[in-house]
Amino acid sequence: MINLATEAVRELPMPPYAFGIIGFSVLSFLLYLTLRLDRD
């Protein structure tokens, strides 16, 4: 199982922090849309 995890990590198309940045920006955008639509 550990071996499978290391294989998966090695095959990431981008560094781990990039996933964090993308995830954060997507969630922030969804939150922004939700608050905008809720205000109308």
Secondary structure by P-SEA (a helix, b strand, c coil): caaaaaaaaaaccccaaaaaaaaaaaaaaaaaaaaaaaac
